[in-house]
Each structure stands twice: as structure tokens, then as C-alpha cells.
Amino acid sequence: KMGSVSLKIGDGTARFKRATLCSSAVNILMLFSVITTNLFALYAFTSAPKHQQSHPLVHTHKNISLISEKVSLILREIDSSQKKLAQMEKELLGYETIDLSRPNIANELKLFLQHHQLPLGKDSRTGITEMVASVGHSCEKSKDLLSHYMSYKVFGPCPDDWSLAQRMILRGCEPLPRRRCFAKSIAKVGLHSFPVSLWKPVSDKIVTWSGLGCKSFECVNGKKLSRDCVGCFDLVNGNENQRFVKIRGKNDFLIDDVLALGGGGIRIGFDIGGGSGTFAARMAERNVTMITNTLNIDAPYSEFIAARGLFPLYLSLDHRFPFYDNVFDLVHASSGLDVGDRPEKLEFLMFDIDRILRAGGLFWLDNFYCANDEKKRALTLLIEPFGYKKLKWVVGEKLDAAGSGKSEVYLSAVLQKPVRV
């Protein structure tokens, strides 16, 4: 079975291929090709019919034709073997669907995806033999966009194309290849020190607005960006400064009440789809370190969260969480966990949440929107096999946050992960 190991080199991580049975198969195939070629050659030059041996001059032309035919057969075998070896090499590298020989592929992409033999040969401890770059397999579906993304002046300024990169990420092209150009930088003037920064308004001038419809936070706050972010960038006049510390409905849980359920063992956590970072801010006030998963869909979430002195993680929910197993005390998620009508996708996501949450840790499902009873039932059936203890479980209705006056059904729950042996 193939394996890989990460090694920190310079400022990045390189992925290595482990020498395994697959690489042994390549060597066996090469050896077989060489032996077959030599046998054919030996046969071609030594085997001649008896009647040709008695009349060598008469049958010279036939002998030459026979030899030519045998040589052609040998060449075809060699060509076939080379193609098989090339395909196996692509499969071993993981890029069998990306054709780097296409004329419109950027040279930088070819250079990045090249595999490189280790300078000292096979590593005796790990068995790795070569260094391989990492890029999402779904990038093949967006190879023209990927090539455009990798077309830039080396050591020059990067194109202003973060929105292009995000579009590829949302298509599953993740991780993107690294680039050798300098990203645009903006002077972050007026940042406040921590913890004052948690609730101070963020200046429009320290944010990159390119690729976004709005060019100010006033504009952003006038839009319903998602169910969990209605006016969520207004830290002064909106509802953000009351969330998690003031109950507006029976589906709302107070942070202090949830932390008490953890028995004082909540120190680090992961917030999935955390909007403008308010949940992480409330946790920071209680000395709990949170990482907030976010993308910049219609608003500069990442920069806003960072300006508050919090930790944004620019990552889609299609990507396996880049954390080791059983490390978080708390995972918080709301309607951002919704993956549409794809129950199998939500199931994969739930297993990844379970993987990073430690035994005894809390999974807080906060105001998850249930479009209908079927979706609520499906979510319940999905959660039950994990064997979590239900510390809190509330299904209730509340008015649409956008002010439509329509009543909607939400599920809120605090679940505790069991110990599994």
C-alpha cells in the first residue's frame, strides 16, 4: 500500500513517496521488458529455417524481411512497456489525470509538480525515495484555471486573483500549488492590541476588497450573507455583542453553561463556519483558544477575524481538517455545516469532526437550520451511531433573521464524545 510522510523544508511542507510494492512492480516490469527484448533479438538472429541454411544467397531477402519483422515487434514491445511504465509512474505520483505535456500548461505548474529524487537516494529509516508536490486531484477539472493561476512573473508581484483561487477551492481544487511571487500587502494601520481588539470596529482601509461586490463594512452589514451572518460585521450596533451571552430563544445556549458541561477541561476548540469570529472572541475572553474555519464568500471574513486578534483558517469543508486525531476539546458548528442534499457528504464531514475531537470533548451544534422534518430526522439518524451523550438537545422555531416574518425550525445540541477502545 502506498504511504506518504511530510517533511518540513524551508517555509513549506513537501510530501514524499514511500518506496513500496508499487515501486518494486515498476522494477520488475522493466526487468521483464529487458529480458523479453533480448530473447526476441536472440531468436531473430539465430533461428532460421533449415531450407534457408542450405540456400543462404537465395533466401537473403527473406531473412532480412524476417529480421525486420522481429525488430519491429521488439520495438513495439519496448514502446508498449515504456507507456505502461509512464502510466505507472503517473499513478504513483498521483497526477495521472493531469496532462503536463499540454502546450497551454504554465511552466511554473510543470516545475512545481515535477518529482525530485532525494539527493542521497533512498532514506534508510522511512523508505522514501523522492519528493512530490501536493495539489488537489480535482484540479484536473479546472486545469485551464489552474494554469492561469500559475501564470505569473517569477519573483514579481502576484496577480490580484484571490477570487480565482477561491473559485478553484470551491470546485474541489484544494490544496492549490504554491507560487513564487509576492502577494499584495496592505498596511494594517490602526490595529488594536488584544483583548481590546475583540470588539473594536475594523477599518475599511486594512482590508482587500478586490473581487468583492461591497467595498466597505457598511455595505456588507446591509446584506444577508448567510443564516449565521446577518449584520455580523457590526460589532457595536448589531446583535453580535449579545450573541452567546444573552438568550434570544430556547435554541440559544450560553457559553458559560456549555463550558460548565465540559467540567473545566475546555482549552482549545475549532469553530466551523464561524462568521466574523464572534464565537471565538467570546471564547478568548474565557481563555479558550479557538481556530475559526472560513472562506471569503461575499465578505472579507479572514481579514476581519485576524484584525480582531483571532485565528482564521482559510479552508473549505471539502478539505480534510489539517489536524491530528483527538486534539480538540470543543468543536462548534452551526448552519455552515449544511452541505445541501448530500447526506453522504455530511457523513464524511461528521466522521472528520469526530476524528479531531478528543474523548470527553464537546460537539456543539448551534442553531442548525432544518428545512423540514425529513432533514431533522436524517441529521438525528446520522449522529446516533457515534454514540455521543446528549447533554443538551433542543428543537425549536424562531423567526427568520432576515426579517421576513417566516418561522423556521432549528436544532441545537451539546454532545459529548465517548471513550472508544
N, C-alpha and C positions, 0 to 999 in steps of 0.2 A: 504494500500500500504506500502511496506517495505521502510524504510528510514535508513540513517546512519549519523553518526556525527563523526568528527575527534577530538581526544584529544591528546595534546602533553604530552608525558610521557617520562622523561629522554631525550634520544637523538633521539627519533623517534616518529612516529605517529601511534597510534592504531586506528582501526576502530571498532565502536560499532554497535551492532544490536539494533534497536528500537523495543520495545515491541508494537506489533500491533495486528490486527485482525488475522494474521497468527499464532502468539503465542497463541492467545485465541483459535484458532481452534485445536491446539495441546492439550490444557487443556480439551476442550470439548470431543475430541476423547478418551482421557484417562478416563474421567469420564464415557463415554458411554461403554467403554470396561469393567470397573469395575462393572457397573450395569448389563451388559449382562452376565458377568461371574457369578455373584451372583444369577441371575434369573435362569440360567441353572442349577446351583447347587441345588437351592431350588426345582426346578421341578424334578430333578433326584432323590432326596431323599424323596420326599413327594408323588409323583404321582405313583401309582401302580394300575394295572387293578383290578377290583372287584373280578374276579375269583382267582387272586393271593392272595388277602386278606383272602379268605376263606381257602386256602391251602398253608400256608406260607412255610411249610417244603418241599412240593413237588416242589414249584417253586423258591426255594432259588437260584439255579444255574442260572435261567433265570433272576432273579432280579440283581444278581451280573453282569451278562453279559450286562444288560441294563444300569446299573450304569457305568460300564466300558466304554461303548459306549458313554454315555453322558459326562463322564470325558474327553474322547479322543476328543470329539467335542469341549469342553471348552478349552482344551489345544491348539487345532488348531486355535480357535478364538483368544486366547491370543498371539500365535506365529504370526498370521497374523497382529494383532494390533501392536505388537512390531515392525514388519517390516515396517508397514505404518508410525509409529512414527519415526523410524530411518531415513526413506526416507525424511519425512517432515523436520526433524532436519537438514539433509544434505542440503536440498533445502533452508532452512532458512539461513544456514551458507554460502551458495554459493559454496560449494565444492562437489556437488552431482555427479560430473564426475570424481573426483579424489579418487580412492580407496586406502585409507591409510592402509587397512588391508593386502595389498600385502606384501609378505615376503621380496621383494627386495627394499622396500621403506626405505630410510635413516631415522634413529631415529630422527635426527635433524629436518627433514622436518615434521615428525609427531608432534614433540614438538612445532614447530613454528605454525603449522596450528590448534593446539588444541584451542578450545574456552574456555574462563575462565569466570566464574560467577563473577560479581562485589562483592567485599568483604562485602559491606554494603547493598547488594540487589539492588532492582530497584531504579534508580535515580528519585526523585520526579519531577525534573524540565524538564529533557529530555526524560524520559521514557525508557532509555537504561537499559538493564539487564545484558549484557555480552560483553566481549571484544573479537574481532575477528581479526585475522591477515589478511593481504591483499596479494593476489597473483593472477596473471592473469589467467582467465579461460582457455585460450589456452595452458596453461602449461600442461594440461591433454594430449595434443597431443605429448608432449615431456617429459613425466613423467620419462622415463629412464634417460634422460639427466639431468632432474631436480633433481632426486635422486642422480645422480653422483655429481652434483654441490653442493649438501648438505652433501656430504660425506667428512668429514674433521676432524681434531683433534680440539676439542673444546679448546679455549684459546691458540691454537697453530697458526703457520703461515698459511695463506690461500694458497690453491693451486694456481699455476700460470695459471689460467684458465679464464682470462677475455675474451679471444676469444670465449670460450664455452658459457659464459654468453651472449655475443653479438649475437651469433648464435641463442640462445633461444629467445632473444628480437626480432630479425628479423623474427622469427616464430610466433610472437604474444604473447610469454610468458613474459608478462610485466604487472605489476611490478614483479621482481624476489623477492624471500623471502630474508629476512635479514640473515646474518650469524654471528656466534660467533667465529670469527677468525681474526687475524691481517693481513691486506692487506700489500703486499710488498711495502716498501717505498724506494725512491731513493733520495739521497742528491741533492737538487736543487742548485748547486753551480754555481755562475756566472749570476744569475738573475739581470736584470737591474731595476732601480727604474722607476716609472711611472712619466711622459709620455715617457721617453726615450725608455722604453721597447717596445713601439708600433712598432718601425721599426728596432730594433736590431735583428740580426740573433740569432736563438736559438741553443744552443749547443746540439749535438747528445747525450751527456752523461747524460742529465737530463730527457731523455725520455725512456719509457718502450717499447722496440722493439720486445719483445716476441710475437709470434702469427702473426707477420707481415713478408712479403717477404723481404722488404727492412730493412736495419739496419742503415741507415743514411739518412739525408735530401738530400744529393747529389743524392742518388739513387731514392728517392721519386720524386724529381724535374725532373727526366728523364722519368717519366711516365705520361700518361694522366689519372688522377684519376677520373675525371668527366668532363662534359662540362664546369662547373664553376671552375674547379681547374686543370689548366694546368700550372705547374710551380708556383703554388700559395704559396709554402713554401719558395720561393726565394724572400726575402724582399729587396734585394739590386740590383740584376742584371736583374730581370724579369720585368713583367708588373704590378706587384702588387702595386708598389709605385705610379703608374699613374692611377689606377682604381678609378672611381668616381670623379676625379678631372681633368681628361683630356678626351675629347671626341674622340673616335676612329671610331664611326659610328653613324648614326641617331638614333639608338636604345639605345645609351648610354645617360643617364641623369646625369647632375652634381648634386652633393649632395646639394650644396648651393641653386640651383634652386628649388629643391624639398622641402627643408626646408622653403623656402620663400612661397611656396604654403600652408604651414601649418600655416601661419600667426604668427610665433613665438611661437606656442604652442606645439612644438615637444620637449619633455623632456626625455621620456623613450620609448624604442621600442623592438621589437622581430624580430630577423633575422632567417629565416627558411632555413636550409641547407647552412650556411654561410661560407663554405670552411674553410680557415685558419684564418678567423676573420678580414679580411681587411675592410669590410664594418663597422663592429663595431669599428675598430680603427679610421676610418675617422670620425665616429660619435662622438667618445670620444674626438677627437680634437675640436669638436664643442659643448662640454659639454652636449652631449646626451648619456644617459646610454642605452646600448644595451645588450640583452641576446641572445646568439648565439646557436641555436639548432644544435647538431652534433652527429655523431657516428664515431667510429674509423674504417671505412671501408678502408682497404689497407693503412692507414696512421694514425699517432698519432694526429689527429685533436684536441682532447680535451686538451691534454697536451701543444700543441703548442699555442693554443688560450690563455690558462691560463698563459703561460710563457710571453705572450705579455701584461699581466695585464688586460685581458678581462674575461668575464663571459661565460664559456661554459656550456651548458645544455645537458647532455648525455641522449637523448630521441629520440625514433623513431617517425615517423609521424603517426603511427598506434595508438599511445597513445593520449588520450585526454589531451590537454595542461593543465598543472597544475597551471593555473592562474584563478583568479576571473574574472567575466564579466566586460567588458568596462574599462579595466585598461591601455591599451597601446595607445600611441599617434600615433605610426607608426608600421606597420608590413611590413617587406621586405622579398621578396621571389623571387627565380629565377627558373632555370630548376630543382632544387632539389625538387620543388613542384610536379613534374611529378610522377604519380602513374601508369604509363603504360596505358593499355587499360581498365581501370576500372573507368568509368565515375561516378558510384555511390560512389566509394571510394573518389574521388576528391570532390564530392558534400558534403560528410560528413566533409571533411577537410576544405572546404571553409566556411561551417557554423561555425566551431570551430574558424577559423580565425576571422570571423565576430563577434563572441561572445566576444573575448578578446579585440577587437578594439573598442575604445570609439567613440561615435557620434562626427563627425567632424574630426576624425582621418584619417590618410592616409594609404592606402594599395598600396605599390609599387611593381608591378610585373615587375621584371628586367630581360630582355633578356630571356623570356621563349621560349624554343625551340618548334616549331610547325613542326612536321614531315610531315604534309600535310595540305591541306585546310580544310579537314574534322575535324581534331583535333583543328585547329584555330577556326572554326565555333562552335564546341562543347564547347570550353572554353568561347567563347563570349556569347553563349546562357546560360551557367552556371552563368556567372557574372551578366547578365542583371536583373534577378529577385531580386537581392539585392538592386537595386535602387541607386547604387553608382553614384556620379557625376564624369564624366570623365574629369579630369584636364589635363591629357596627355594620348594620345593613338597613338602609332606608330607601324606599321607593316613593317618590312624591312628585307633585306637579308644581310648576311655577310659571309665571308669565314670561314670554319671550323677552330677552334682554334688549332687543332692538326696539321694543315699544309697540309691537303690533297688536298687543292685547290677547294674543293667542296663548292658550295654556299648553305646556309641554311636559312630558314625563322624563324624569331624571332618576338615575340610580347613583347613590353614594354608599361607599363601604370602606371599612378598615379591616383588612385581613392579615392574619399572622401566618408566616410560612412555618410549616412543621419541620421537625428534625427527621431526616430520612437516612436510613442505614442500609 
